[in-house]
Amino acid sequence: AMSLVQETLQEQKRNADALALLARLHLRKREWKSALDSGLRALEIDPSRTSLLYPASFAARKSGDIAAAIALGERLRIREPLDNRNLANLAQCHLKLGSRERAKELIAEILESDPSHARALALRAIAERK
């Protein structure tokens, strides 16, 4: 699949669908920086592509680009404020930056809608420990 997508991109460099697929393929292979780069290129071509914001934000966090992860996560939060997966990712980013209070606010939002959210509970324990 990767080679087919890359062939398509050689012919159509601004194909947002192919770039989005490439980003997802890189994510599966845990190639965080490549996933982020492909996701950002797709979002540049088609900024309305909400479905790419979380994967790009996740890839940014995993690759160490916390500022990009937060920016992408906040874009998604504006569009889908109840996406707990995104809120947890944002909370993790803020914990990495040392913004414990912001992380706690995001975790509280998750737990308000889902009191047994395992990842939020684990993040709350980490936030309270520090």
C-alpha positions in Angstrom: 0.0 0.0 0.0 2.8 2.4 0.9 4.4 2.1 -2.6 1.1 2.6 -4.4 0.5 5.8 -2.4 4.0 7.0 -3.0 3.5 6.4 -6.8 0.3 8.4 -6.7 2.1 11.2 -4.9 4.8 11.3 -7.5 2.2 12.0 -10.1 -0.1 14.2 -8.0 1.9 15.9 -5.3 -1.1 17.7 -3.8 -3.4 14.7 -3.5 -4.8 15.2 0.1 -6.4 11.7 0.1 -3.1 10.0 -0.8 -1.3 12.1 1.8 -3.9 11.2 4.5 -3.5 7.6 3.7 0.3 7.9 3.8 0.0 9.5 7.2 -2.1 6.6 8.5 0.3 4.0 7.0 3.3 5.8 8.8 1.3 5.7 12.0 0.8 2.0 11.8 4.5 1.6 11.3 5.1 3.9 14.3 7.0 6.3 12.0 5.9 9.4 14.0 7.8 12.1 12.2 6.8 10.8 8.7 3.2 10.5 9.9 3.2 14.1 11.1 4.8 15.4 7.9 2.3 13.6 5.7 -0.6 14.7 7.9 0.5 18.3 7.9 0.8 18.3 4.1 -2.7 16.9 3.7 -4.1 19.4 6.2 -2.3 22.2 4.3 -4.1 21.2 1.1 -7.4 20.5 2.8 -7.7 22.2 6.3 -11.3 21.0 6.7 -10.1 17.4 7.1 -11.1 17.0 10.7 -10.4 13.2 10.7 -6.6 13.9 10.3 -6.3 16.3 13.2 -6.1 13.6 16.0 -3.7 11.3 14.1 -1.4 14.3 13.3 -1.6 15.6 16.9 -0.8 12.1 18.2 2.1 11.7 15.8 3.4 15.2 16.8 3.4 14.2 20.5 5.1 10.9 19.8 7.8 12.6 17.7 8.4 15.2 20.5 6.9 18.2 18.8 4.6 19.1 21.7 3.8 22.6 20.4 2.5 21.1 17.1 0.6 18.4 19.0 -1.2 21.0 21.1 -2.0 23.3 18.2 -3.5 20.4 16.2 -5.3 19.1 19.3 -6.8 22.5 20.0 -8.0 22.7 16.4 -9.8 19.4 16.9 -11.1 20.5 20.2 -12.8 23.5 18.6 -14.5 21.2 16.1 -15.2 18.3 18.4 -15.1 19.4 22.0 -16.2 16.1 23.4 -13.6 13.9 21.8 -12.1 12.3 24.9 -9.3 10.7 23.0 -8.1 14.1 21.9 -8.6 15.6 25.3 -6.4 12.9 26.8 -3.7 13.5 24.2 -3.8 17.2 25.0 -3.6 16.5 28.7 -0.5 14.3 28.1 1.0 17.2 26.1 0.4 19.7 28.9 1.9 17.3 31.4 5.0 17.0 29.3 5.3 20.8 29.3 4.7 21.0 33.0 1.3 22.7 32.7 -0.3 20.5 35.3 -3.2 22.8 36.0 -4.2 22.8 32.3 -3.8 19.0 32.1 -6.0 18.6 35.2 -8.7 20.8 33.6 -8.7 18.6 30.4 -8.8 15.4 32.5 -11.7 16.8 34.5 -13.6 17.4 31.2 -13.1 13.8 30.2 -14.1 12.4 33.6 -17.2 14.6 33.6 -18.5 12.7 30.6 -16.9 9.4 31.3 -16.1 8.8 35.0 -14.4 5.5 34.3 -12.2 6.6 31.4 -9.1 4.5 32.1 -6.6 6.8 30.4 -8.0 9.9 32.1 -7.8 8.2 35.5 -4.2 7.2 34.9 -3.3 10.8 33.7 -5.1 12.2 36.8 -2.9 10.1 39.0 0.2 11.3 37.2 -0.9 14.9 37.3 -1.6 14.7 41.1 1.8 13.0 41.8 3.9 15.7 40.3 
